[in-house]
Amino acid sequence: MKRRQVTIAFYVSPAKYAKLGWPPIESLALPANISKLHLVESAAALGRLSSEAELDVAVVKVTELLAEARSGDASAAAEVAALEGFFAEHPGILQIDRISLQRQLAHRTFIAQTLAALDDVVTTACPSLFRPDPNTNTTTTTTPPPGTVPATPRIFMRSPRCFSLESNDALARSAEVAAMDFPVMCKRDLACGCLDSHVMEIVLSKEALPMVSTKAPLLVQEYINHDSVLTKVFAIGPHVFTQTRPSLPNFSNTAIGTGTEGGTQPLAPLLFDNTRPAAPQVEEWRASPAARCMLPDSKGNAALQQALPRAIEVMAQQLSKILGGAALFGFDVVCDSAVSRAAVIDVNYFPSYKVLTASQFLENLADFALTQLEERNL
């Protein structure tokens, strides 16, 4: 049976639309499952549109607006409230995604808690792909039936160990952080909406903690050696797409000073911007004293890479459930091939989706939306 078409409104800022790299919305070639696509920039415009024509779906990206409201912008706060009021009055319009979820995903502390929950969930959901963390003594995880031989070696999930700190002074005094295996990464708790939310630091030794410049509140996260390979994952409901990118190098966990014969002065933290390509930043480090801490990539693990695509599908499915049915999100996966470990190290709402054309994105979005609308009518 032929599925009906949907009418979709996009509530995104001009800056976000530009980041998508799409042509002007009026010149987009719409896939067959979309009848009309509207770009709106205010709750008032969304209200007018819904009163003038049938509207099935509203895609809402308000992370920047939430950041402005959080910083005290009264007009931004009023606009957020107007949007929430609109959806409360129009429950029949499918909202992608909830503003409350976007508010939570703005904080890396929430993301870290989500990833910790994901570790156990995927292992239980798909024991043929995932095995229990060898460093835990869990007794609740199911295992494949006796005599079952997995098609590929199983991997284990363990999110990066991390701690949240409310002040920079607490960073140098924290016994928990000092006891972590170094290197560690320091990130602002705010994952978006401020100029330095994407600027991070790699701290190579605990002696360098007083040199961290990242402003609190911040997240201190275990650095996982991953052979300079990062897998970016893009989800549109059940549809999952990946892109492999060059990433940061492996580092020694042995502190090396800047003086002669090791010296006593710790190496300064390494700053990097995760919105920039990794290669130029890594080349700068190779020409600095930090080069002494950099390790070559391992030979990798072909079996782990073979298992990863299916494992990522399970990760995306379970992550969406943990996030209450989130549809438009991305996450980053790294693999420590030495121990067949996979880890999701970050989650973000509504990434750029540059791995897809505008038509591909819209077709998958409409397919997901239609499924949601049909399930409502069952």
C-alpha positions as CSV (number, residue, x, y, z in Angstrom):
1,M,0.0,0.0,0.0
2,K,1.3,3.4,-1.0
3,R,2.1,5.6,2.0
4,R,0.8,9.1,2.3
5,Q,2.9,12.2,2.1
6,V,3.8,14.5,5.0
7,T,4.1,18.2,5.5
8,I,7.1,19.2,7.5
9,A,8.1,22.5,9.2
10,F,11.8,23.1,10.0
11,Y,12.4,25.4,12.9
12,V,16.2,26.1,12.7
13,S,18.3,29.2,12.9
14,P,19.8,30.6,9.7
15,A,23.3,29.6,11.0
16,K,22.2,26.0,11.4
17,Y,20.6,25.8,8.0
18,A,23.8,27.2,6.5
19,K,25.8,24.5,8.3
20,L,23.7,21.8,6.7
21,G,25.0,22.9,3.3
22,W,21.7,22.7,1.6
23,P,20.4,24.8,-1.3
24,P,17.7,27.4,-0.4
25,I,14.7,25.6,0.9
26,E,12.4,26.7,-1.9
27,S,14.7,25.1,-4.5
28,L,15.1,21.7,-2.7
29,A,14.0,18.7,-4.7
30,L,11.6,17.0,-2.3
31,P,11.5,13.2,-2.0
32,A,8.2,11.5,-2.9
33,N,7.1,11.1,0.7
34,I,7.1,14.9,1.5
35,S,4.4,17.1,0.1
36,K,5.6,20.4,1.4
37,L,8.6,21.7,3.4
38,H,8.5,25.0,5.3
39,L,11.3,26.9,7.0
40,V,10.1,28.9,10.0
41,E,12.1,31.0,12.4
42,S,9.7,31.8,15.2
43,A,6.9,30.1,17.3
44,A,4.5,32.7,15.9
45,A,5.3,31.7,12.3
46,L,4.9,28.1,13.3
47,G,1.5,28.9,14.7
48,R,0.4,30.8,11.6
49,L,1.5,27.9,9.4
50,S,-0.4,25.3,11.4
51,S,-3.6,27.4,11.2
52,E,-3.3,28.0,7.4
53,A,-2.4,24.5,6.3
54,E,-2.3,20.9,7.6
55,L,1.0,20.3,9.4
56,D,2.2,16.8,10.2
57,V,5.7,17.2,11.5
58,A,7.8,20.0,13.1
59,V,11.5,19.5,13.3
60,V,12.8,21.8,16.1
61,K,16.5,22.7,16.7
62,V,16.7,25.1,19.6
63,T,20.1,24.4,21.2
64,E,21.4,27.9,20.4
65,L,18.2,29.5,21.6
66,L,18.4,27.5,24.9
67,A,21.9,28.7,25.4
68,E,20.8,32.3,24.9
69,A,18.0,31.8,27.4
70,R,20.4,30.2,29.8
71,S,22.7,33.3,29.6
72,G,19.8,35.6,30.6
73,D,18.3,36.6,27.3
74,A,14.7,37.3,28.1
75,S,13.5,37.2,24.5
76,A,15.1,33.8,23.9
77,A,13.5,32.5,27.1
78,A,10.1,33.8,25.9
79,E,10.5,32.2,22.5
80,V,11.4,28.8,24.1
81,A,8.3,29.1,26.3
82,A,6.2,30.0,23.2
83,L,7.4,26.9,21.4
84,E,6.7,24.6,24.4
85,G,3.2,26.2,24.6
86,F,2.6,25.6,20.9
87,F,3.4,21.9,21.1
88,A,1.3,21.6,24.3
89,E,-1.7,23.0,22.3
90,H,-1.0,20.9,19.2
91,P,-0.3,17.3,20.4
92,G,-1.2,16.0,17.0
93,I,1.8,17.5,15.4
94,L,4.8,15.2,15.6
95,Q,7.7,17.1,17.3
96,I,11.2,16.1,16.4
97,D,12.8,16.3,19.0
98,R,11.5,17.3,22.4
99,I,12.9,20.6,23.7
100,S,13.4,19.0,27.1
101,L,15.8,16.5,25.6
102,Q,17.7,19.2,23.8
103,R,18.0,21.0,27.1
104,Q,19.5,17.9,28.7
105,L,21.9,17.2,25.9
106,A,23.5,20.6,26.3
107,H,25.3,19.3,29.3
108,R,28.2,16.8,29.1
109,T,27.4,15.6,32.6
110,F,24.1,14.3,31.4
111,I,25.7,12.8,28.3
112,A,28.3,10.9,30.5
113,Q,25.5,9.5,32.6
114,T,23.7,8.4,29.5
115,L,26.8,6.6,28.1
116,A,27.3,4.8,31.4
117,A,23.8,3.4,31.1
118,L,24.4,2.4,27.5
119,D,27.2,0.1,28.4
120,D,25.0,-2.4,30.3
121,V,22.0,-2.0,28.0
122,V,23.8,-3.0,24.8
123,T,25.5,-6.0,26.5
124,T,22.1,-7.3,27.7
125,A,20.3,-6.5,24.4
126,C,22.7,-8.2,22.1
127,P,25.0,-10.8,23.8
128,S,26.0,-12.2,20.5
129,L,27.9,-9.0,19.7
130,F,28.8,-7.7,23.1
131,R,30.5,-9.4,26.1
132,P,30.6,-8.2,29.7
133,D,33.3,-5.7,30.7
134,P,36.2,-8.0,31.9
135,N,36.9,-5.4,34.7
136,T,33.5,-5.9,36.3
137,N,31.9,-8.8,38.2
138,T,28.4,-8.4,36.9
139,T,26.2,-11.5,37.2
140,T,23.1,-10.1,35.4
141,T,24.3,-10.1,31.8
142,T,23.0,-12.9,29.6
143,T,25.4,-15.0,27.5
144,P,24.9,-16.8,24.2
145,P,23.5,-20.4,24.6
146,P,26.1,-23.2,25.1
147,G,27.6,-24.3,21.9
148,T,26.7,-21.0,20.1
149,V,29.7,-19.7,18.2
150,P,29.4,-15.9,17.5
151,A,29.9,-15.0,13.8
152,T,32.5,-12.4,14.9
153,P,34.5,-12.0,18.2
154,R,32.5,-10.1,20.8
155,I,33.5,-6.7,21.9
156,F,32.9,-5.0,25.2
157,M,31.5,-1.6,25.8
158,R,32.9,0.7,28.5
159,S,32.3,4.4,28.4
160,P,35.1,6.7,29.4
161,R,35.6,7.1,33.1
162,C,34.8,10.7,34.1
163,F,34.1,13.1,36.8
164,S,32.2,16.4,36.9
165,L,33.7,19.4,38.7
166,E,32.1,22.7,39.6
167,S,35.3,24.7,40.0
168,N,38.8,24.8,38.6
169,D,40.2,24.8,42.1
170,A,38.5,21.5,42.7
171,L,40.3,20.1,39.7
172,A,43.8,20.2,41.2
173,R,42.5,19.0,44.6
174,S,40.3,16.1,43.4
175,A,41.6,12.8,44.6
176,E,39.3,11.0,42.1
177,V,40.8,12.8,39.2
178,A,44.4,12.4,40.5
179,A,43.8,8.6,40.7
180,M,42.7,8.4,37.1
181,D,44.9,6.9,34.4
182,F,46.4,9.6,32.4
183,P,46.1,11.2,29.8
184,V,42.6,12.6,30.5
185,M,40.5,15.1,28.6
186,C,39.0,18.3,30.1
187,K,35.8,19.6,28.5
188,R,33.3,22.3,29.3
189,D,30.2,20.9,30.8
190,L,28.2,23.0,28.2
191,A,28.4,21.0,25.0
192,C,27.0,23.8,22.8
193,G,26.0,27.4,22.9
194,C,29.2,29.0,24.0
195,L,32.3,29.9,22.0
196,D,34.6,27.5,23.7
197,S,32.3,24.5,24.1
198,H,34.2,22.7,21.3
199,V,37.7,23.5,22.7
200,M,39.1,20.7,24.8
201,E,42.4,19.9,26.5
202,I,44.4,16.7,26.7
203,V,46.2,16.6,30.1
204,L,49.1,14.2,29.9
205,S,49.9,13.9,33.6
206,K,48.3,14.8,37.0
207,E,51.1,17.3,37.6
208,A,49.7,19.3,34.7
209,L,46.2,19.6,36.2
210,P,46.9,23.1,37.7
211,M,47.7,24.3,34.1
212,V,44.2,23.4,32.7
213,S,42.5,26.5,31.3
214,T,39.1,25.0,30.5
215,K,36.5,26.9,32.5
216,A,34.4,25.1,35.1
217,P,32.0,23.5,35.4
218,L,33.8,20.9,33.5
219,L,34.0,17.2,32.7
220,V,37.3,15.3,33.2
221,Q,37.2,12.2,30.9
222,E,39.5,9.3,30.4
223,Y,41.4,9.5,27.2
224,I,41.1,6.3,25.1
225,N,43.9,5.4,22.7
226,H,42.1,4.7,19.4
227,D,44.8,4.5,16.7
228,S,43.8,7.9,15.3
229,V,40.5,6.7,14.0
230,L,37.1,8.1,15.0
231,T,33.7,6.8,13.7
232,K,31.0,9.5,13.5
233,V,27.5,8.1,13.7
234,F,24.4,9.9,12.4
235,A,20.9,8.7,13.3
236,I,17.6,9.6,11.8
237,G,15.2,7.5,13.8
238,P,16.1,3.9,13.0
239,H,18.3,4.9,10.0
240,V,22.0,4.9,10.9
241,F,24.9,6.3,8.8
242,T,28.6,6.4,9.6
243,Q,31.7,8.2,8.5
244,T,35.2,7.3,9.6
245,R,37.6,10.2,10.1
246,P,41.2,10.7,11.1
247,S,41.5,11.5,14.8
248,L,43.9,12.1,17.6
249,P,47.0,9.9,18.2
250,N,47.7,7.4,20.9
251,F,49.5,8.8,23.9
252,S,51.8,7.2,26.5
253,N,50.5,7.1,30.1
254,T,54.0,7.9,31.3
255,A,54.4,11.5,32.3
256,I,57.3,13.2,30.5
257,G,58.6,16.6,31.6
258,T,59.9,19.4,29.4
259,G,63.3,19.7,31.0
260,T,66.4,17.7,30.3
261,E,66.2,14.0,31.0
262,G,62.5,14.2,31.7
263,G,62.8,17.2,34.0
264,T,60.3,18.2,36.6
265,Q,58.2,20.7,34.6
266,P,55.1,18.9,33.3
267,L,54.0,19.3,29.7
268,A,51.3,21.8,29.3
269,P,47.8,20.5,28.3
270,L,47.3,20.1,24.6
271,L,44.4,22.3,23.3
272,F,42.3,21.2,20.3
273,D,39.1,22.2,18.7
274,N,36.9,19.2,17.8
275,T,35.2,21.1,15.0
276,R,38.5,21.4,13.1
277,P,40.2,18.6,11.2
278,A,42.5,16.6,13.5
279,A,45.6,16.4,11.2
280,P,46.8,20.0,11.4
281,Q,46.5,20.0,15.1
282,V,48.4,16.7,15.5
283,E,51.2,18.0,13.2
284,E,51.6,21.0,15.5
285,W,52.0,18.6,18.5
286,R,54.6,16.5,16.6
287,A,56.8,19.6,16.3
288,S,56.5,20.2,20.1
289,P,57.8,18.5,23.2
290,A,54.4,16.6,23.3
291,A,55.8,14.4,20.5
292,R,57.7,12.4,23.1
293,C,54.4,11.3,24.6
294,M,52.9,10.3,21.3
295,L,52.7,6.6,20.4
296,P,52.5,4.9,16.9
297,D,49.2,3.4,15.9
298,S,48.8,-0.3,16.5
299,K,48.2,-2.8,13.7
300,G,44.5,-2.7,14.5
301,N,42.1,-5.6,14.9
302,A,40.3,-6.7,11.8
303,A,37.8,-8.8,13.8
304,L,36.9,-5.8,15.9
305,Q,36.3,-3.7,12.8
306,Q,34.2,-6.5,11.3
307,A,31.9,-6.5,14.3
308,L,31.7,-2.7,14.6
309,P,29.0,-1.8,11.9
310,R,26.4,-4.1,13.5
311,A,27.4,-3.1,17.0
312,I,26.9,0.6,16.0
313,E,23.3,-0.2,14.9
314,V,22.6,-1.7,18.3
315,M,24.3,1.3,20.0
316,A,22.1,3.7,18.1
317,Q,18.9,1.8,18.7
318,Q,19.5,1.5,22.5
319,L,20.8,5.1,22.8
320,S,17.6,6.4,21.2
321,K,15.6,4.4,23.8
322,I,17.6,5.7,26.7
323,L,17.0,9.2,25.4
324,G,13.3,8.7,25.3
325,G,12.9,8.1,21.6
326,A,15.3,10.7,20.3
327,A,15.3,10.8,16.5
328,L,18.0,13.3,15.3
329,F,21.3,12.7,17.1
330,G,24.9,11.8,16.4
331,F,27.6,10.1,18.5
332,D,31.3,9.3,18.3
333,V,32.7,5.8,18.6
334,V,36.4,4.9,19.2
335,C,37.9,1.4,19.5
336,D,40.8,0.3,21.6
337,S,41.9,-2.6,19.5
338,A,44.3,-3.9,22.1
339,V,41.5,-5.1,24.3
340,S,38.6,-5.3,21.7
341,R,36.9,-2.4,23.5
342,A,34.4,0.1,22.0
343,A,33.4,3.3,23.6
344,V,30.9,6.0,22.8
345,I,32.7,9.2,23.8
346,D,30.2,11.9,22.9
347,V,26.6,12.5,21.8
348,N,25.2,15.6,20.1
349,Y,21.8,16.7,19.0
350,F,21.1,17.3,15.3
351,P,24.6,17.0,13.8
352,S,25.5,18.4,10.4
353,Y,24.6,15.2,8.5
354,K,27.0,16.1,5.8
355,V,27.4,12.4,5.1
356,L,24.0,12.7,3.4
357,T,22.6,14.9,0.6
358,A,19.5,17.0,1.5
359,S,17.3,14.6,-0.4
360,Q,18.6,11.6,1.4
361,F,18.2,13.2,4.8
362,L,14.7,14.3,4.1
363,E,13.6,11.0,2.6
364,N,14.8,9.1,5.8
365,L,13.3,11.8,8.0
366,A,9.9,11.5,6.3
367,D,10.0,7.7,6.5
368,F,10.6,7.8,10.2
369,A,7.9,10.4,10.7
370,L,5.4,8.4,8.7
371,T,6.1,5.4,10.8
372,Q,5.6,7.4,14.0
373,L,2.3,8.9,12.7
374,E,1.0,5.5,11.6
375,E,1.8,3.9,15.0
376,R,-0.2,6.7,16.7
377,N,-3.3,5.8,14.6
378,L,-3.1,2.1,15.3
